[in-house]
Amino acid sequence: MGGHRDDGEVEEDNMHDSFGSRKTLVVDDDRFEIFRLDAVEGAERLPYSLKVLLENLLRNEDGRLVTRQQIEAVRDWDPAAHHGSEIQYTPARVLLQDFTGVPCVVDLVAMRDAMAALGGDPQKINPLIPSELVIDHSVIADVFGRADALQLNADFEFHRNRERYELLRWAQQAFDDFVVVPPDTGICHQVNLEYLARVVFTRTVGDVVQAYPDTLVGTDSHTPMINGLGVLGWGVGGIEAEAAMLGQPMSMLVPPVLGVRLTGALREGVTATDLVLTVAQMLREVGVVGNFVEFYGDGVANIPLANRATLGNMSPEYGATCAIFPIDDETLSYLRFTGRPESQVRLVEVYAKEQGLWHDPGREATYSRSVELDLGAVVPSIAGPRRPQDRIPLSKARRVVGGLLNDPHRSPLELVGLDDASDSSFPASDPIAVDHYGDNTEPKQWPTTYQDEPWPSDPVPVELHGETTEIDNGHVVIAAITSCTNTSNPTVMLGAGLLAKKAVEKGLRSKPWVKTSLAPGSRVVTDYFDEAGLTPYLNELGFNLVGYGCTTCIGNSGPLIPEVSRAIGVKDLSVSAVLSGNRNFEGRIHAETKMNFLASPPLVVAYALAGTMNIDLLSDSLGTGSDGEPVYLRDIWPSSEEIQENIRTSLRAEMFTQGYADVFSGDDNWKSLDVGVGDMFAWDDDSTYVRNPPYFDGMERHPEPLRDIRGARVLALLGDSVTTDHISPAGAIRRDSPAGTYLEQHGVDLADFNSYGSRRGNHEVMIRGTFANIRLRNQLVPGVEGGFTRHFPSDEQVSIFEASERYLSDDVPLVIIAGKEYGSGSSRDWAAKGTLLLGVRAVLAESFERIHRSNLIGMGVLPLQFLDGESASSLSLVGDETFSVSGLENVDELPHEVTVTVSDALGERTFTAVVRIDTPAEANYYKHGGILQYVLRQLLAD
């Protein structure tokens, strides 16, 4: 195949072709089977993203899961509809990171054990589509500002995470179609952009090679970064990712598509970061939650590929499912720039033009809505102090921050809707489930009347490096060049390096109270810094390399300088972090920084030099140079011409081909992991990170007949808008929680508890963390917050985990009763897994968030919905009753409704509930006890 990467071979299915779209495409000397979009009349009007969905359905039509009616639903898409019909989407591949990916791997490993126990071939258990995991969420910037920071942080990382890494190292060599990018190599989205993405996929099916659009789902919220390359992809939860890995299509609703028409070009000195913060603010105002966003128009040609990726990366911050650019000459230039084979570039060009996927600035597709952005109107900006959509023009930054310090209530103190869901995803970066969010998270429109307010100074003296200085309100204590959002962009990265060089040459240094760090998303960044001769200048300002990973952007910022930390505590100072990341919620970047500002990498360096937000960077001096003269930002800000010249002389395609030649090899720490060989993983019974889950305990070759639920007790009676973070928190593990008790009993020190997000490979921890959020309000224990309930019939108040253990020992099934929008927030697999393992057989709610409902079914938990107008309150349900669900016993076809019988001291009464199993695939999963069991039995039968 020359330079083409043929992504494996699959057996030919009994394919349908209702529209006669199966044709041959010849590219130079190669022949490919494609499914032509022009075979579907009317397809030409569709937006780019929906054309990709249409091709997906044409290619995967089987008459059962993917039908002609679904193809027609996309063809006949109504742009005015709130959403379109339900379709079954089959991504080409799956992208994972370690926090959210480890549970997927644990489940696959457990499936191998189950396959062997049932007499099957364990080697049949492999991902059925290419699955790529990048370890990037675990490195912490503990050490900074020194030459050995990278190695020391890597060593600390391996010490903390060895058990998880042993599992992933084993999986790397044991599974087919599964690759692992080891720690300290890069961030998943940047590695995806620079190396993994194909744009046009090829795969051998039977005796032909198919070519089709590269598509993916990822277990990280910022997966849409790849949209900048014209690749359709978005974030999903772990259960959805596992289903895709196992060859199952994903259910989705055809979304509205917002078109953003770009005109003009960015002005001198305006960066991609300024652009994305402007777009985030604009689209929050428009309201695009759950939409696809698509960029088009004459201005598209003026947006470099790396800037496009930045815009895609932050789509979760404005609520869009994706934010995609079509394929054009810039796409091809980037593929060549990053060392992709010329044969692949040719395939992308020919395929895109043949399929009508090539960008034509003179043609406007049909969109649900359109907005326009003049690129020339974008100005230098930062965003904060606690929400990414709250953009502040740099010219107003000092006045706004001063006003906020005088009155913190001027900035929204309570996060709601999309922001609350995004905040709750730390540190795991779970994708957000966005079915129900309204326009309640609009950007803050900053007034301009703060200029007369005095800065609320309350300094605390501190000694640093033998000199006495002061820490004050508004001081910058973290300045981090971090996150694939910006480190994937050579323009802003070289801009930061050149600014550092000029600052050092002028005699400036970072302020001693600032914790500075550099954590790029790939090794290519440090290669071109070295090639450009900029590394020594960054090091001189303290921006030494601390790791290749997410670090500060996900809260892995490590401790502040100890003396600075103590000074902050003396007067509870309001200090700041400045980072080139994508989220800035209070307490998430660092517990001691009340204000966090998103900024471009050059501005991160500038604020490190200033050491405070009490500065107008456009007019105030950054300090005094070695010649005794004041130095202004304008004196050291590199021109676009300088940056482009450095890109021309310092970046070559060979850097990418050489840098990624050994991307799966890892360092000595990785290579030294002793994981053994063989088809089966050797579980360590003493591990507190990775345990063999019990999903397959007692499983038989054939599913048992369905049974009614009899005599169930209520584990929790909940209200509206219970999020997946309420159900399965991702943050810190409290010492006094059931999970904390478990870890202490297993010899884990409090300092090593880590987070629930990091321990998702251990079901024992995660069961104990289910419904353990300290903000949970269970109406069975009025006035009490946290993971508590009443046990019946003892009427004792106990932890939800203890109650579950008692009920399980007595063989009592459990139900959850809830209000509207149950399971909103982030798409979190353990919110469904933990529910099952607590012994919950059914969840009865007024309404469900769609993805969580699907995840419950995927784990074998029955979602039931009250009839319209009914609720726990209207039916006088108080939670001390017993519940039985009838209508399931021995049925072949699941009923649309079931009868719920409620028993209490006054007798029995009944009501009807709707069975929210909405598709044939979901019915199959439920009848088998879950998606894992369903797939395992299918493979056993083959």
HELIX and SHEET records of a PDB file:
HELIX    1   1 LEU A   37  ALA A   39  5                                   3    
HELIX    2   2 ALA A   43  ARG A   45  5                                   3    
HELIX    3   3 TYR A   48  ASN A   60  1                                  13    
HELIX    4   4 ARG A   68  ARG A   75  1                                   8    
HELIX    5   5 ASP A   98  ALA A  117  1                                  20    
HELIX    6   6 PRO A  122  LYS A  124  5                                   3    
HELIX    7   7 ALA A  149  ALA A  174  1                                  26    
HELIX    8   8 CYS A  188  VAL A  191  1                                   4    
HELIX    9   9 ASN A  192  LEU A  196  3                                   5    
HELIX   10  10 THR A  223  LEU A  229  5                                   7    
HELIX   11  11 GLY A  238  MET A  245  1                                   8    
HELIX   12  12 ALA A  272  VAL A  286  1                                  15    
HELIX   13  13 ASP A  298  ASN A  302  5                                   5    
HELIX   14  14 LEU A  305  ASN A  313  1                                   9    
HELIX   15  15 SER A  315  TYR A  318  1                                   4    
HELIX   16  16 ASP A  329  PHE A  337  1                                   9    
HELIX   17  17 GLU A  342  GLU A  354  1                                  13    
HELIX   18  18 LEU A  375  ALA A  377  5                                   3    
HELIX   19  19 LEU A  394  LYS A  396  5                                   3    
HELIX   20  20 ALA A  397  ASN A  406  1                                  10    
HELIX   21  21 PRO A  408  ARG A  410  5                                   3    
HELIX   22  22 GLY A  417  SER A  424  1                                   8    
HELIX   23  23 CYS A  484  THR A  487  1                                   4    
HELIX   24  24 PRO A  490  LYS A  506  1                                  17    
HELIX   25  25 ARG A  523  ALA A  532  1                                  10    
HELIX   26  26 THR A  535  GLU A  540  1                                   6    
HELIX   27  27 THR A  551  ILE A  554  5                                   4    
HELIX   28  28 PRO A  562  LYS A  571  1                                  10    
HELIX   29  29 PRO A  601  ALA A  610  1                                  10    
HELIX   30  30 LEU A  633  ILE A  636  1                                   4    
HELIX   31  31 SER A  640  SER A  650  1                                  11    
HELIX   32  32 ALA A  653  GLY A  659  1                                   7    
HELIX   33  33 ASP A  668  LYS A  671  1                                   4    
HELIX   34  34 THR A  724  ILE A  727  1                                   4    
HELIX   35  35 PRO A  738  GLN A  745  1                                   8    
HELIX   36  36 LEU A  750  ASP A  752  5                                   3    
HELIX   37  37 GLY A  757  ARG A  759  5                                   3    
HELIX   38  38 HIS A  763  GLY A  769  1                                   7    
HELIX   39  39 ILE A  800  SER A  809  1                                  10    
HELIX   40  40 ASP A  829  LEU A  837  1                                   9    
HELIX   41  41 ARG A  850  GLY A  858  1                                   9    
HELIX   42  42 PRO A  920  LYS A  927  1                                   8    
HELIX   43  43 ILE A  931  ALA A  941  1                                  11    
SHEET    1   A 3 ASP A   6  VAL A  10  0                                        
SHEET    2   A 3 VAL A 200  VAL A 205  1                                        
SHEET    3   A 3 VAL A 208  PRO A 213 -1                                        
SHEET    1   B 2 ARG A  22  VAL A  27  0                                        
SHEET    2   B 2 ASP A  30  PHE A  35 -1                                        
SHEET    1   C 2 GLU A  86  TYR A  89  0                                        
SHEET    2   C 2 MET A 250  LEU A 253 -1                                        
SHEET    1   D 5 PHE A 178  VAL A 181  0                                        
SHEET    2   D 5 SER A 131  VAL A 134  1                                        
SHEET    3   D 5 ARG A  93  GLN A  97  1                                        
SHEET    4   D 5 THR A 215  GLY A 218  1                                        
SHEET    5   D 5 LEU A 232  GLY A 235  1                                        
SHEET    1   E 4 CYS A 322  ILE A 324  0                                        
SHEET    2   E 4 PHE A 292  TYR A 296  1                                        
SHEET    3   E 4 VAL A 257  THR A 263  1                                        
SHEET    4   E 4 ARG A 369  ASP A 374  1                                        
SHEET    1   F 2 SER A 381  ALA A 383  0                                        
SHEET    2   F 2 ARG A 391  PRO A 393 -1                                        
SHEET    1   G 2 ILE A 432  ALA A 433  0                                        
SHEET    2   G 2 GLY A 825  SER A 826 -1                                        
SHEET    1   H 2 VAL A 460  LEU A 464  0                                        
SHEET    2   H 2 GLU A 467  ILE A 471 -1                                        
SHEET    1   I 4 LYS A 515  ALA A 519  0                                        
SHEET    2   I 4 VAL A 476  THR A 482  1                                        
SHEET    3   I 4 VAL A 575  LEU A 579  1                                        
SHEET    4   I 4 THR A 593  LEU A 598  1                                        
SHEET    1   J 2 SER A 621  THR A 624  0                                        
SHEET    2   J 2 PRO A 630  TYR A 632 -1                                        
SHEET    1   K 8 ILE A 709  LEU A 717  0                                        
SHEET    2   K 8 LEU A 814  ILE A 817  1                                        
SHEET    3   K 8 VAL A 840  ALA A 845  1                                        
SHEET    4   K 8 LEU A 862  PHE A 866  1                                        
SHEET    5   K 8 GLY A 907  VAL A 915 -1                                        
SHEET    6   K 8 GLU A 897  ASP A 904 -1                                        
SHEET    7   K 8 THR A 882  SER A 886 -1                                        
SHEET    8   K 8 ILE A 709  LEU A 717 -1                                        
SHEET    1   L 2 PHE A 788  HIS A 791  0                                        
SHEET    2   L 2 GLU A 796  SER A 799 -1                                        
END                                                                             
